[in-house]
Every structure is written in C-alpha cells, then in structure tokens.
Amino acid sequence: MAREIRIKISDEAYEQLQRAAAEKRVDAEAYAGQVLDADLTRARFMEGARSFISQHAEGFAERFGGPVDHSADAA
C-alpha cells in the first residue's frame, strides 16, 4: 500500500529536484519517491549487513582466519 507524505524543501532544492526528474523523464514527486525508496533500501541493506557481521564474524574468523594486516607488507 502506498502512503503519501508532505515535506518542505527550499526553492533551490525543488528546482534541482525538478531538473533531476526531467532527466529521468518522470515528475518531481515520483522522482523524489524513487530517491527516498532507494535510500531506505540501502539503509536496510547496510543494517542487515552489520547484523550479519556481528552474528557471524567470530565463526568466520575461526574458520578462515582473522583480517590480514597489509600495512606490514608495504614496509
């Protein structure tokens, strides 16, 4: 189900939004929704990745070893 939100942005930001939307050949509201959705999707992915790492890092390190320090190789 789609929801509607109202936000206030500056005139300059709205003009930039309109230009970006025109490049994608969509209206400004649709483009803003796409950008917001993509940002939230990325945030959910990053949260999931952090959760996965915190849950499985120890087991991964036991099986495959810990991080390699490449700074010593450069010297």
CHARMM internal coordinates of N, CA and C (Angstrom, degrees):
IC EDIT
DIST 1 N 1 CA 1.4534
DIST 1 CA 1 C 1.5270
ANGL 1 N 1 CA 1 C 108.62
DIST 1 C 2 N 1.2919
ANGL 1 CA 1 C 2 N 115.89
DIHE 1 N 1 CA 1 C 2 N 131.29
DIST 2 N 2 CA 1.4629
ANGL 1 C 2 N 2 CA 121.14
DIHE 1 CA 1 C 2 N 2 CA 179.70
DIST 2 CA 2 C 1.5254
ANGL 2 N 2 CA 2 C 109.62
DIHE 1 C 2 N 2 CA 2 C -83.42
DIST 2 C 3 N 1.2949
ANGL 2 CA 2 C 3 N 115.40
DIHE 2 N 2 CA 2 C 3 N 145.14
DIST 3 N 3 CA 1.4683
ANGL 2 C 3 N 3 CA 122.29
DIHE 2 CA 2 C 3 N 3 CA 176.68
DIST 3 CA 3 C 1.5081
ANGL 3 N 3 CA 3 C 108.71
DIHE 2 C 3 N 3 CA 3 C -119.56
DIST 3 C 4 N 1.2928
ANGL 3 CA 3 C 4 N 115.87
DIHE 3 N 3 CA 3 C 4 N 156.17
DIST 4 N 4 CA 1.4621
ANGL 3 C 4 N 4 CA 120.98
DIHE 3 CA 3 C 4 N 4 CA 177.62
DIST 4 CA 4 C 1.5131
ANGL 4 N 4 CA 4 C 108.84
DIHE 3 C 4 N 4 CA 4 C -114.09
DIST 4 C 5 N 1.3437
ANGL 4 CA 4 C 5 N 115.40
DIHE 4 N 4 CA 4 C 5 N 135.84
DIST 5 N 5 CA 1.4650
ANGL 4 C 5 N 5 CA 120.65
DIHE 4 CA 4 C 5 N 5 CA 174.51
DIST 5 CA 5 C 1.5156
ANGL 5 N 5 CA 5 C 108.06
DIHE 4 C 5 N 5 CA 5 C -127.03
DIST 5 C 6 N 1.3040
ANGL 5 CA 5 C 6 N 115.56
DIHE 5 N 5 CA 5 C 6 N 156.25
DIST 6 N 6 CA 1.4585
ANGL 5 C 6 N 6 CA 120.99
DIHE 5 CA 5 C 6 N 6 CA 176.84
DIST 6 CA 6 C 1.5141
ANGL 6 N 6 CA 6 C 106.90
DIHE 5 C 6 N 6 CA 6 C -119.99
DIST 6 C 7 N 1.3276
ANGL 6 CA 6 C 7 N 115.29
DIHE 6 N 6 CA 6 C 7 N 132.50
DIST 7 N 7 CA 1.4599
ANGL 6 C 7 N 7 CA 120.67
DIHE 6 CA 6 C 7 N 7 CA 177.66
DIST 7 CA 7 C 1.5191
ANGL 7 N 7 CA 7 C 108.69
DIHE 6 C 7 N 7 CA 7 C -131.84
DIST 7 C 8 N 1.3074
ANGL 7 CA 7 C 8 N 115.58
DIHE 7 N 7 CA 7 C 8 N 156.70
DIST 8 N 8 CA 1.4580
ANGL 7 C 8 N 8 CA 120.91
DIHE 7 CA 7 C 8 N 8 CA 175.33
DIST 8 CA 8 C 1.5147
ANGL 8 N 8 CA 8 C 107.88
DIHE 7 C 8 N 8 CA 8 C -110.01
DIST 8 C 9 N 1.3364
ANGL 8 CA 8 C 9 N 116.03
DIHE 8 N 8 CA 8 C 9 N 131.45
DIST 9 N 9 CA 1.4600
ANGL 8 C 9 N 9 CA 121.74
DIHE 8 CA 8 C 9 N 9 CA 174.71
DIST 9 CA 9 C 1.5240
ANGL 9 N 9 CA 9 C 107.79
DIHE 8 C 9 N 9 CA 9 C -132.98
DIST 9 C 10 N 1.3005
ANGL 9 CA 9 C 10 N 115.83
DIHE 9 N 9 CA 9 C 10 N 162.03
DIST 10 N 10 CA 1.4617
ANGL 9 C 10 N 10 CA 120.26
DIHE 9 CA 9 C 10 N 10 CA -179.03
DIST 10 CA 10 C 1.5217
ANGL 10 N 10 CA 10 C 110.30
DIHE 9 C 10 N 10 CA 10 C -68.12
DIST 10 C 11 N 1.3170
ANGL 10 CA 10 C 11 N 115.79
DIHE 10 N 10 CA 10 C 11 N 161.53
DIST 11 N 11 CA 1.4597
ANGL 10 C 11 N 11 CA 120.51
DIHE 10 CA 10 C 11 N 11 CA 176.91
DIST 11 CA 11 C 1.5271
ANGL 11 N 11 CA 11 C 110.95
DIHE 10 C 11 N 11 CA 11 C -59.80
DIST 11 C 12 N 1.3323
ANGL 11 CA 11 C 12 N 116.30
DIHE 11 N 11 CA 11 C 12 N -40.53
DIST 12 N 12 CA 1.4631
ANGL 11 C 12 N 12 CA 120.23
DIHE 11 CA 11 C 12 N 12 CA 179.78
DIST 12 CA 12 C 1.5203
ANGL 12 N 12 CA 12 C 110.93
DIHE 11 C 12 N 12 CA 12 C -63.06
DIST 12 C 13 N 1.3332
ANGL 12 CA 12 C 13 N 117.31
DIHE 12 N 12 CA 12 C 13 N -42.99
DIST 13 N 13 CA 1.4587
ANGL 12 C 13 N 13 CA 120.98
DIHE 12 CA 12 C 13 N 13 CA 179.44
DIST 13 CA 13 C 1.5249
ANGL 13 N 13 CA 13 C 110.62
DIHE 12 C 13 N 13 CA 13 C -65.16
DIST 13 C 14 N 1.3351
ANGL 13 CA 13 C 14 N 117.10
DIHE 13 N 13 CA 13 C 14 N -38.44
DIST 14 N 14 CA 1.4656
ANGL 13 C 14 N 14 CA 119.63
DIHE 13 CA 13 C 14 N 14 CA 179.74
DIST 14 CA 14 C 1.5336
ANGL 14 N 14 CA 14 C 110.77
DIHE 13 C 14 N 14 CA 14 C -67.73
DIST 14 C 15 N 1.3064
ANGL 14 CA 14 C 15 N 117.01
DIHE 14 N 14 CA 14 C 15 N -38.34
DIST 15 N 15 CA 1.4661
ANGL 14 C 15 N 15 CA 119.89
DIHE 14 CA 14 C 15 N 15 CA 176.83
DIST 15 CA 15 C 1.5231
ANGL 15 N 15 CA 15 C 110.92
DIHE 14 C 15 N 15 CA 15 C -63.00
DIST 15 C 16 N 1.3280
ANGL 15 CA 15 C 16 N 116.51
DIHE 15 N 15 CA 15 C 16 N -41.04
DIST 16 N 16 CA 1.4570
ANGL 15 C 16 N 16 CA 120.51
DIHE 15 CA 15 C 16 N 16 CA 177.48
DIST 16 CA 16 C 1.5316
ANGL 16 N 16 CA 16 C 110.16
DIHE 15 C 16 N 16 CA 16 C -65.96
DIST 16 C 17 N 1.3204
ANGL 16 CA 16 C 17 N 116.92
DIHE 16 N 16 CA 16 C 17 N -39.83
DIST 17 N 17 CA 1.4657
ANGL 16 C 17 N 17 CA 121.52
DIHE 16 CA 16 C 17 N 17 CA 176.77
DIST 17 CA 17 C 1.5268
ANGL 17 N 17 CA 17 C 110.46
DIHE 16 C 17 N 17 CA 17 C -60.76
DIST 17 C 18 N 1.3208
ANGL 17 CA 17 C 18 N 116.64
DIHE 17 N 17 CA 17 C 18 N -43.55
DIST 18 N 18 CA 1.4683
ANGL 17 C 18 N 18 CA 120.18
DIHE 17 CA 17 C 18 N 18 CA 179.19
DIST 18 CA 18 C 1.5300
ANGL 18 N 18 CA 18 C 111.34
DIHE 17 C 18 N 18 CA 18 C -63.03
DIST 18 C 19 N 1.3318
ANGL 18 CA 18 C 19 N 116.90
DIHE 18 N 18 CA 18 C 19 N -41.29
DIST 19 N 19 CA 1.4653
ANGL 18 C 19 N 19 CA 119.98
DIHE 18 CA 18 C 19 N 19 CA 179.09
DIST 19 CA 19 C 1.5294
ANGL 19 N 19 CA 19 C 110.93
DIHE 18 C 19 N 19 CA 19 C -64.22
DIST 19 C 20 N 1.3228
ANGL 19 CA 19 C 20 N 116.28
DIHE 19 N 19 CA 19 C 20 N -45.05
DIST 20 N 20 CA 1.4673
ANGL 19 C 20 N 20 CA 120.61
DIHE 19 CA 19 C 20 N 20 CA 179.99
DIST 20 CA 20 C 1.5264
ANGL 20 N 20 CA 20 C 110.70
DIHE 19 C 20 N 20 CA 20 C -63.82
DIST 20 C 21 N 1.3270
ANGL 20 CA 20 C 21 N 116.63
DIHE 20 N 20 CA 20 C 21 N -39.89
DIST 21 N 21 CA 1.4702
ANGL 20 C 21 N 21 CA 120.84
DIHE 20 CA 20 C 21 N 21 CA 179.07
DIST 21 CA 21 C 1.5247
ANGL 21 N 21 CA 21 C 110.57
DIHE 20 C 21 N 21 CA 21 C -66.30
DIST 21 C 22 N 1.3131
ANGL 21 CA 21 C 22 N 117.18
DIHE 21 N 21 CA 21 C 22 N -40.46
DIST 22 N 22 CA 1.4644
ANGL 21 C 22 N 22 CA 121.11
DIHE 21 CA 21 C 22 N 22 CA 179.76
DIST 22 CA 22 C 1.5270
ANGL 22 N 22 CA 22 C 110.57
DIHE 21 C 22 N 22 CA 22 C -62.06
DIST 22 C 23 N 1.3324
ANGL 22 CA 22 C 23 N 117.03
DIHE 22 N 22 CA 22 C 23 N -38.14
DIST 23 N 23 CA 1.4620
ANGL 22 C 23 N 23 CA 120.55
DIHE 22 CA 22 C 23 N 23 CA 177.33
DIST 23 CA 23 C 1.5252
ANGL 23 N 23 CA 23 C 111.51
DIHE 22 C 23 N 23 CA 23 C -61.94
DIST 23 C 24 N 1.3368
ANGL 23 CA 23 C 24 N 116.49
DIHE 23 N 23 CA 23 C 24 N -32.48
DIST 24 N 24 CA 1.4693
ANGL 23 C 24 N 24 CA 121.69
DIHE 23 CA 23 C 24 N 24 CA 179.53
DIST 24 CA 24 C 1.5276
ANGL 24 N 24 CA 24 C 111.98
DIHE 23 C 24 N 24 CA 24 C -90.13
DIST 24 C 25 N 1.3264
ANGL 24 CA 24 C 25 N 115.42
DIHE 24 N 24 CA 24 C 25 N -4.13
DIST 25 N 25 CA 1.4731
ANGL 24 C 25 N 25 CA 122.56
DIHE 24 CA 24 C 25 N 25 CA -178.90
DIST 25 CA 25 C 1.5303
ANGL 25 N 25 CA 25 C 112.89
DIHE 24 C 25 N 25 CA 25 C 60.78
DIST 25 C 26 N 1.3309
ANGL 25 CA 25 C 26 N 115.28
DIHE 25 N 25 CA 25 C 26 N 42.77
DIST 26 N 26 CA 1.4668
ANGL 25 C 26 N 26 CA 122.06
DIHE 25 CA 25 C 26 N 26 CA 173.42
DIST 26 CA 26 C 1.5166
ANGL 26 N 26 CA 26 C 108.10
DIHE 25 C 26 N 26 CA 26 C -132.74
DIST 26 C 27 N 1.3286
ANGL 26 CA 26 C 27 N 117.09
DIHE 26 N 26 CA 26 C 27 N 163.80
DIST 27 N 27 CA 1.4574
ANGL 26 C 27 N 27 CA 117.74
DIHE 26 CA 26 C 27 N 27 CA 177.63
DIST 27 CA 27 C 1.5274
ANGL 27 N 27 CA 27 C 110.06
DIHE 26 C 27 N 27 CA 27 C -76.73
DIST 27 C 28 N 1.3098
ANGL 27 CA 27 C 28 N 115.21
DIHE 27 N 27 CA 27 C 28 N 162.86
DIST 28 N 28 CA 1.4657
ANGL 27 C 28 N 28 CA 121.33
DIHE 27 CA 27 C 28 N 28 CA -173.32
DIST 28 CA 28 C 1.5257
ANGL 28 N 28 CA 28 C 112.24
DIHE 27 C 28 N 28 CA 28 C -59.84
DIST 28 C 29 N 1.3264
ANGL 28 CA 28 C 29 N 117.44
DIHE 28 N 28 CA 28 C 29 N -40.09
DIST 29 N 29 CA 1.4607
ANGL 28 C 29 N 29 CA 120.81
DIHE 28 CA 28 C 29 N 29 CA -178.70
DIST 29 CA 29 C 1.5281
ANGL 29 N 29 CA 29 C 110.91
DIHE 28 C 29 N 29 CA 29 C -65.75
DIST 29 C 30 N 1.3275
ANGL 29 CA 29 C 30 N 116.80
DIHE 29 N 29 CA 29 C 30 N -42.44
DIST 30 N 30 CA 1.4677
ANGL 29 C 30 N 30 CA 120.31
DIHE 29 CA 29 C 30 N 30 CA 179.06
DIST 30 CA 30 C 1.5244
ANGL 30 N 30 CA 30 C 110.23
DIHE 29 C 30 N 30 CA 30 C -64.98
DIST 30 C 31 N 1.3328
ANGL 30 CA 30 C 31 N 116.49
DIHE 30 N 30 CA 30 C 31 N -41.82
DIST 31 N 31 CA 1.4561
ANGL 30 C 31 N 31 CA 120.28
DIHE 30 CA 30 C 31 N 31 CA 179.81
DIST 31 CA 31 C 1.5288
ANGL 31 N 31 CA 31 C 110.48
DIHE 30 C 31 N 31 CA 31 C -63.77
DIST 31 C 32 N 1.3165
ANGL 31 CA 31 C 32 N 117.53
DIHE 31 N 31 CA 31 C 32 N -43.83
DIST 32 N 32 CA 1.4605
ANGL 31 C 32 N 32 CA 121.21
DIHE 31 CA 31 C 32 N 32 CA 178.65
DIST 32 CA 32 C 1.5256
ANGL 32 N 32 CA 32 C 110.04
DIHE 31 C 32 N 32 CA 32 C -59.87
DIST 32 C 33 N 1.3197
ANGL 32 CA 32 C 33 N 117.38
DIHE 32 N 32 CA 32 C 33 N -41.33
DIST 33 N 33 CA 1.4589
ANGL 32 C 33 N 33 CA 120.93
DIHE 32 CA 32 C 33 N 33 CA 177.30
DIST 33 CA 33 C 1.5169
ANGL 33 N 33 CA 33 C 112.00
DIHE 32 C 33 N 33 CA 33 C -62.93
DIST 33 C 34 N 1.3364
ANGL 33 CA 33 C 34 N 117.18
DIHE 33 N 33 CA 33 C 34 N -40.64
DIST 34 N 34 CA 1.4601
ANGL 33 C 34 N 34 CA 121.31
DIHE 33 CA 33 C 34 N 34 CA 178.95
DIST 34 CA 34 C 1.5279
ANGL 34 N 34 CA 34 C 111.23
DIHE 33 C 34 N 34 CA 34 C -64.36
DIST 34 C 35 N 1.3213
ANGL 34 CA 34 C 35 N 115.60
DIHE 34 N 34 CA 34 C 35 N -43.15
DIST 35 N 35 CA 1.4666
ANGL 34 C 35 N 35 CA 120.49
DIHE 34 CA 34 C 35 N 35 CA 179.94
DIST 35 CA 35 C 1.5220
ANGL 35 N 35 CA 35 C 110.43
DIHE 34 C 35 N 35 CA 35 C -64.95
DIST 35 C 36 N 1.3143
ANGL 35 CA 35 C 36 N 117.19
DIHE 35 N 35 CA 35 C 36 N -44.77
DIST 36 N 36 CA 1.4617
ANGL 35 C 36 N 36 CA 121.40
DIHE 35 CA 35 C 36 N 36 CA 179.01
DIST 36 CA 36 C 1.5190
ANGL 36 N 36 CA 36 C 110.59
DIHE 35 C 36 N 36 CA 36 C -62.78
DIST 36 C 37 N 1.3224
ANGL 36 CA 36 C 37 N 117.43
DIHE 36 N 36 CA 36 C 37 N -44.51
DIST 37 N 37 CA 1.4605
ANGL 36 C 37 N 37 CA 121.33
DIHE 36 CA 36 C 37 N 37 CA 179.42
DIST 37 CA 37 C 1.5225
ANGL 37 N 37 CA 37 C 110.93
DIHE 36 C 37 N 37 CA 37 C -61.65
DIST 37 C 38 N 1.3279
ANGL 37 CA 37 C 38 N 117.23
DIHE 37 N 37 CA 37 C 38 N -44.05
DIST 38 N 38 CA 1.4636
ANGL 37 C 38 N 38 CA 120.78
DIHE 37 CA 37 C 38 N 38 CA 179.19
DIST 38 CA 38 C 1.5224
ANGL 38 N 38 CA 38 C 111.00
DIHE 37 C 38 N 38 CA 38 C -62.91
DIST 38 C 39 N 1.3255
ANGL 38 CA 38 C 39 N 117.43
DIHE 38 N 38 CA 38 C 39 N -40.94
DIST 39 N 39 CA 1.4581
ANGL 38 C 39 N 39 CA 121.34
DIHE 38 CA 38 C 39 N 39 CA 179.85
DIST 39 CA 39 C 1.5252
ANGL 39 N 39 CA 39 C 110.79
DIHE 38 C 39 N 39 CA 39 C -64.86
DIST 39 C 40 N 1.3282
ANGL 39 CA 39 C 40 N 116.68
DIHE 39 N 39 CA 39 C 40 N -43.56
DIST 40 N 40 CA 1.4613
ANGL 39 C 40 N 40 CA 120.13
DIHE 39 CA 39 C 40 N 40 CA 179.59
DIST 40 CA 40 C 1.5274
ANGL 40 N 40 CA 40 C 111.21
DIHE 39 C 40 N 40 CA 40 C -68.16
DIST 40 C 41 N 1.3243
ANGL 40 CA 40 C 41 N 117.07
DIHE 40 N 40 CA 40 C 41 N -35.70
DIST 41 N 41 CA 1.4658
ANGL 40 C 41 N 41 CA 120.46
DIHE 40 CA 40 C 41 N 41 CA 176.62
DIST 41 CA 41 C 1.5198
ANGL 41 N 41 CA 41 C 109.80
DIHE 40 C 41 N 41 CA 41 C -63.06
DIST 41 C 42 N 1.3235
ANGL 41 CA 41 C 42 N 116.82
DIHE 41 N 41 CA 41 C 42 N -43.43
DIST 42 N 42 CA 1.4689
ANGL 41 C 42 N 42 CA 120.65
DIHE 41 CA 41 C 42 N 42 CA 177.96
DIST 42 CA 42 C 1.5298
ANGL 42 N 42 CA 42 C 110.30
DIHE 41 C 42 N 42 CA 42 C -62.95
DIST 42 C 43 N 1.3229
ANGL 42 CA 42 C 43 N 117.22
DIHE 42 N 42 CA 42 C 43 N -42.31
DIST 43 N 43 CA 1.4702
ANGL 42 C 43 N 43 CA 120.67
DIHE 42 CA 42 C 43 N 43 CA 179.53
DIST 43 CA 43 C 1.5287
ANGL 43 N 43 CA 43 C 110.58
DIHE 42 C 43 N 43 CA 43 C -62.49
DIST 43 C 44 N 1.3341
ANGL 43 CA 43 C 44 N 117.84
DIHE 43 N 43 CA 43 C 44 N -41.78
DIST 44 N 44 CA 1.4719
ANGL 43 C 44 N 44 CA 121.14
DIHE 43 CA 43 C 44 N 44 CA 177.99
DIST 44 CA 44 C 1.5256
ANGL 44 N 44 CA 44 C 110.41
DIHE 43 C 44 N 44 CA 44 C -64.23
DIST 44 C 45 N 1.3357
ANGL 44 CA 44 C 45 N 117.00
DIHE 44 N 44 CA 44 C 45 N -41.40
DIST 45 N 45 CA 1.4607
ANGL 44 C 45 N 45 CA 120.55
DIHE 44 CA 44 C 45 N 45 CA 178.58
DIST 45 CA 45 C 1.5248
ANGL 45 N 45 CA 45 C 110.22
DIHE 44 C 45 N 45 CA 45 C -61.47
DIST 45 C 46 N 1.3295
ANGL 45 CA 45 C 46 N 117.05
DIHE 45 N 45 CA 45 C 46 N -47.61
DIST 46 N 46 CA 1.4677
ANGL 45 C 46 N 46 CA 120.47
DIHE 45 CA 45 C 46 N 46 CA -178.29
DIST 46 CA 46 C 1.5297
ANGL 46 N 46 CA 46 C 110.65
DIHE 45 C 46 N 46 CA 46 C -63.18
DIST 46 C 47 N 1.3226
ANGL 46 CA 46 C 47 N 117.65
DIHE 46 N 46 CA 46 C 47 N -39.76
DIST 47 N 47 CA 1.4638
ANGL 46 C 47 N 47 CA 121.20
DIHE 46 CA 46 C 47 N 47 CA 177.22
DIST 47 CA 47 C 1.5287
ANGL 47 N 47 CA 47 C 110.05
DIHE 46 C 47 N 47 CA 47 C -62.20
DIST 47 C 48 N 1.3250
ANGL 47 CA 47 C 48 N 116.99
DIHE 47 N 47 CA 47 C 48 N -43.19
DIST 48 N 48 CA 1.4605
ANGL 47 C 48 N 48 CA 120.78
DIHE 47 CA 47 C 48 N 48 CA 178.10
DIST 48 CA 48 C 1.5171
ANGL 48 N 48 CA 48 C 111.80
DIHE 47 C 48 N 48 CA 48 C -64.48
DIST 48 C 49 N 1.3250
ANGL 48 CA 48 C 49 N 116.85
DIHE 48 N 48 CA 48 C 49 N -40.37
DIST 49 N 49 CA 1.4598
ANGL 48 C 49 N 49 CA 120.66
DIHE 48 CA 48 C 49 N 49 CA 178.70
DIST 49 CA 49 C 1.5221
ANGL 49 N 49 CA 49 C 110.98
DIHE 48 C 49 N 49 CA 49 C -63.74
DIST 49 C 50 N 1.3249
ANGL 49 CA 49 C 50 N 116.86
DIHE 49 N 49 CA 49 C 50 N -43.66
DIST 50 N 50 CA 1.4726
ANGL 49 C 50 N 50 CA 120.03
DIHE 49 CA 49 C 50 N 50 CA 177.93
DIST 50 CA 50 C 1.5164
ANGL 50 N 50 CA 50 C 110.92
DIHE 49 C 50 N 50 CA 50 C -62.36
DIST 50 C 51 N 1.3169
ANGL 50 CA 50 C 51 N 116.69
DIHE 50 N 50 CA 50 C 51 N -40.43
DIST 51 N 51 CA 1.4638
ANGL 50 C 51 N 51 CA 120.91
DIHE 50 CA 50 C 51 N 51 CA 178.56
DIST 51 CA 51 C 1.5242
ANGL 51 N 51 CA 51 C 110.47
DIHE 50 C 51 N 51 CA 51 C -64.15
DIST 51 C 52 N 1.3290
ANGL 51 CA 51 C 52 N 117.02
DIHE 51 N 51 CA 51 C 52 N -45.05
DIST 52 N 52 CA 1.4617
ANGL 51 C 52 N 52 CA 121.46
DIHE 51 CA 51 C 52 N 52 CA 178.87
DIST 52 CA 52 C 1.5218
ANGL 52 N 52 CA 52 C 110.63
DIHE 51 C 52 N 52 CA 52 C -59.50
DIST 52 C 53 N 1.3220
ANGL 52 CA 52 C 53 N 116.02
DIHE 52 N 52 CA 52 C 53 N -45.67
DIST 53 N 53 CA 1.4644
ANGL 52 C 53 N 53 CA 120.07
DIHE 52 CA 52 C 53 N 53 CA -179.66
DIST 53 CA 53 C 1.5248
ANGL 53 N 53 CA 53 C 110.84
DIHE 52 C 53 N 53 CA 53 C -61.84
DIST 53 C 54 N 1.3294
ANGL 53 CA 53 C 54 N 116.76
DIHE 53 N 53 CA 53 C 54 N -45.72
DIST 54 N 54 CA 1.4602
ANGL 53 C 54 N 54 CA 118.84
DIHE 53 CA 53 C 54 N 54 CA -178.20
DIST 54 CA 54 C 1.5306
ANGL 54 N 54 CA 54 C 111.55
DIHE 53 C 54 N 54 CA 54 C -65.06
DIST 54 C 55 N 1.3263
ANGL 54 CA 54 C 55 N 117.75
DIHE 54 N 54 CA 54 C 55 N -31.57
DIST 55 N 55 CA 1.4632
ANGL 54 C 55 N 55 CA 120.87
DIHE 54 CA 54 C 55 N 55 CA -179.42
DIST 55 CA 55 C 1.5250
ANGL 55 N 55 CA 55 C 112.68
DIHE 54 C 55 N 55 CA 55 C -80.15
DIST 55 C 56 N 1.3188
ANGL 55 CA 55 C 56 N 117.87
DIHE 55 N 55 CA 55 C 56 N -31.56
DIST 56 N 56 CA 1.4605
ANGL 55 C 56 N 56 CA 120.20
DIHE 55 CA 55 C 56 N 56 CA -169.34
DIST 56 CA 56 C 1.5180
ANGL 56 N 56 CA 56 C 115.19
DIHE 55 C 56 N 56 CA 56 C -119.15
DIST 56 C 57 N 1.3098
ANGL 56 CA 56 C 57 N 119.12
DIHE 56 N 56 CA 56 C 57 N -0.85
DIST 57 N 57 CA 1.4664
ANGL 56 C 57 N 57 CA 121.28
DIHE 56 CA 56 C 57 N 57 CA -176.11
DIST 57 CA 57 C 1.5258
ANGL 57 N 57 CA 57 C 112.09
DIHE 56 C 57 N 57 CA 57 C -61.24
DIST 57 C 58 N 1.3133
ANGL 57 CA 57 C 58 N 117.27
DIHE 57 N 57 CA 57 C 58 N -42.21
DIST 58 N 58 CA 1.4622
ANGL 57 C 58 N 58 CA 120.14
DIHE 57 CA 57 C 58 N 58 CA -177.58
DIST 58 CA 58 C 1.5355
ANGL 58 N 58 CA 58 C 110.95
DIHE 57 C 58 N 58 CA 58 C -64.02
DIST 58 C 59 N 1.3228
ANGL 58 CA 58 C 59 N 116.87
DIHE 58 N 58 CA 58 C 59 N -46.84
DIST 59 N 59 CA 1.4630
ANGL 58 C 59 N 59 CA 120.47
DIHE 58 CA 58 C 59 N 59 CA 178.99
DIST 59 CA 59 C 1.5183
ANGL 59 N 59 CA 59 C 111.81
DIHE 58 C 59 N 59 CA 59 C -63.88
DIST 59 C 60 N 1.3203
ANGL 59 CA 59 C 60 N 116.75
DIHE 59 N 59 CA 59 C 60 N -38.60
DIST 60 N 60 CA 1.4619
ANGL 59 C 60 N 60 CA 120.68
DIHE 59 CA 59 C 60 N 60 CA 178.09
DIST 60 CA 60 C 1.5247
ANGL 60 N 60 CA 60 C 110.10
DIHE 59 C 60 N 60 CA 60 C -64.30
DIST 60 C 61 N 1.3276
ANGL 60 CA 60 C 61 N 117.19
DIHE 60 N 60 CA 60 C 61 N -43.92
DIST 61 N 61 CA 1.4643
ANGL 60 C 61 N 61 CA 121.36
DIHE 60 CA 60 C 61 N 61 CA -179.94
DIST 61 CA 61 C 1.5257
ANGL 61 N 61 CA 61 C 110.34
DIHE 60 C 61 N 61 CA 61 C -65.07
DIST 61 C 62 N 1.3320
ANGL 61 CA 61 C 62 N 118.66
DIHE 61 N 61 CA 61 C 62 N -38.40
DIST 62 N 62 CA 1.4603
ANGL 61 C 62 N 62 CA 121.13
DIHE 61 CA 61 C 62 N 62 CA 177.90
DIST 62 CA 62 C 1.5244
ANGL 62 N 62 CA 62 C 110.85
DIHE 61 C 62 N 62 CA 62 C -63.65
DIST 62 C 63 N 1.2996
ANGL 62 CA 62 C 63 N 116.59
DIHE 62 N 62 CA 62 C 63 N -40.98
DIST 63 N 63 CA 1.4738
ANGL 62 C 63 N 63 CA 120.60
DIHE 62 CA 62 C 63 N 63 CA -177.10
DIST 63 CA 63 C 1.5267
ANGL 63 N 63 CA 63 C 112.69
DIHE 62 C 63 N 63 CA 63 C -77.26
DIST 63 C 64 N 1.3277
ANGL 63 CA 63 C 64 N 117.03
DIHE 63 N 63 CA 63 C 64 N -42.85
DIST 64 N 64 CA 1.4612
ANGL 63 C 64 N 64 CA 120.14
DIHE 63 CA 63 C 64 N 64 CA -171.88
DIST 64 CA 64 C 1.5267
ANGL 64 N 64 CA 64 C 114.17
DIHE 63 C 64 N 64 CA 64 C -113.67
DIST 64 C 65 N 1.3020
ANGL 64 CA 64 C 65 N 118.29
DIHE 64 N 64 CA 64 C 65 N -4.31
DIST 65 N 65 CA 1.4553
ANGL 64 C 65 N 65 CA 121.55
DIHE 64 CA 64 C 65 N 65 CA -178.00
DIST 65 CA 65 C 1.5169
ANGL 65 N 65 CA 65 C 110.96
DIHE 64 C 65 N 65 CA 65 C 94.70
DIST 65 C 66 N 1.3111
ANGL 65 CA 65 C 66 N 115.26
DIHE 65 N 65 CA 65 C 66 N 165.67
DIST 66 N 66 CA 1.4573
ANGL 65 C 66 N 66 CA 120.84
DIHE 65 CA 65 C 66 N 66 CA -177.74
DIST 66 CA 66 C 1.5185
ANGL 66 N 66 CA 66 C 111.62
DIHE 65 C 66 N 66 CA 66 C -83.39
DIST 66 C 67 N 1.3151
ANGL 66 CA 66 C 67 N 116.49
DIHE 66 N 66 CA 66 C 67 N -175.93
DIST 67 N 67 CA 1.4732
ANGL 66 C 67 N 67 CA 120.73
DIHE 66 CA 66 C 67 N 67 CA 178.82
DIST 67 CA 67 C 1.5264
ANGL 67 N 67 CA 67 C 111.17
DIHE 66 C 67 N 67 CA 67 C -62.83
DIST 67 C 68 N 1.3109
ANGL 67 CA 67 C 68 N 115.50
DIHE 67 N 67 CA 67 C 68 N 147.86
DIST 68 N 68 CA 1.4574
ANGL 67 C 68 N 68 CA 122.29
DIHE 67 CA 67 C 68 N 68 CA 178.58
DIST 68 CA 68 C 1.5173
ANGL 68 N 68 CA 68 C 107.92
DIHE 67 C 68 N 68 CA 68 C -94.57
DIST 68 C 69 N 1.3214
ANGL 68 CA 68 C 69 N 116.71
DIHE 68 N 68 CA 68 C 69 N 132.98
DIST 69 N 69 CA 1.4611
ANGL 68 C 69 N 69 CA 121.50
DIHE 68 CA 68 C 69 N 69 CA 177.60
DIST 69 CA 69 C 1.5241
ANGL 69 N 69 CA 69 C 108.56
DIHE 68 C 69 N 69 CA 69 C -92.00
DIST 69 C 70 N 1.3409
ANGL 69 CA 69 C 70 N 116.06
DIHE 69 N 69 CA 69 C 70 N 101.94
DIST 70 N 70 CA 1.4524
ANGL 69 C 70 N 70 CA 121.01
DIHE 69 CA 69 C 70 N 70 CA -177.98
DIST 70 CA 70 C 1.5228
ANGL 70 N 70 CA 70 C 112.76
DIHE 69 C 70 N 70 CA 70 C -79.57
DIST 70 C 71 N 1.3334
ANGL 70 CA 70 C 71 N 118.32
DIHE 70 N 70 CA 70 C 71 N -10.46
DIST 71 N 71 CA 1.4677
ANGL 70 C 71 N 71 CA 120.59
DIHE 70 CA 70 C 71 N 71 CA -177.02
DIST 71 CA 71 C 1.5396
ANGL 71 N 71 CA 71 C 110.18
DIHE 70 C 71 N 71 CA 71 C -66.33
DIST 71 C 72 N 1.3345
ANGL 71 CA 71 C 72 N 118.21
DIHE 71 N 71 CA 71 C 72 N -30.47
DIST 72 N 72 CA 1.4588
ANGL 71 C 72 N 72 CA 120.93
DIHE 71 CA 71 C 72 N 72 CA 179.71
DIST 72 CA 72 C 1.5367
ANGL 72 N 72 CA 72 C 110.43
DIHE 71 C 72 N 72 CA 72 C -70.49
DIST 72 C 73 N 1.3340
ANGL 72 CA 72 C 73 N 117.53
DIHE 72 N 72 CA 72 C 73 N -30.76
DIST 73 N 73 CA 1.4530
ANGL 72 C 73 N 73 CA 120.92
DIHE 72 CA 72 C 73 N 73 CA 179.43
DIST 73 CA 73 C 1.5208
ANGL 73 N 73 CA 73 C 112.45
DIHE 72 C 73 N 73 CA 73 C -68.84
DIST 73 C 74 N 1.3213
ANGL 73 CA 73 C 74 N 116.47
DIHE 73 N 73 CA 73 C 74 N -29.54
DIST 74 N 74 CA 1.4585
ANGL 73 C 74 N 74 CA 121.07
DIHE 73 CA 73 C 74 N 74 CA -176.45
DIST 74 CA 74 C 1.5168
ANGL 74 N 74 CA 74 C 111.96
DIHE 73 C 74 N 74 CA 74 C -73.18
DIST 74 C 75 N 1.3387
ANGL 74 CA 74 C 75 N 117.59
DIHE 74 N 74 CA 74 C 75 N -20.49
DIST 75 N 75 CA 1.4681
ANGL 74 C 75 N 75 CA 120.75
DIHE 74 CA 74 C 75 N 75 CA -176.60
DIST 75 CA 75 C 1.4664
ANGL 75 N 75 CA 75 C 114.08
DIHE 74 C 75 N 75 CA 75 C -80.86
END
COOR INIT
IC SEED 1 N 1 CA 1 C
IC BUILD
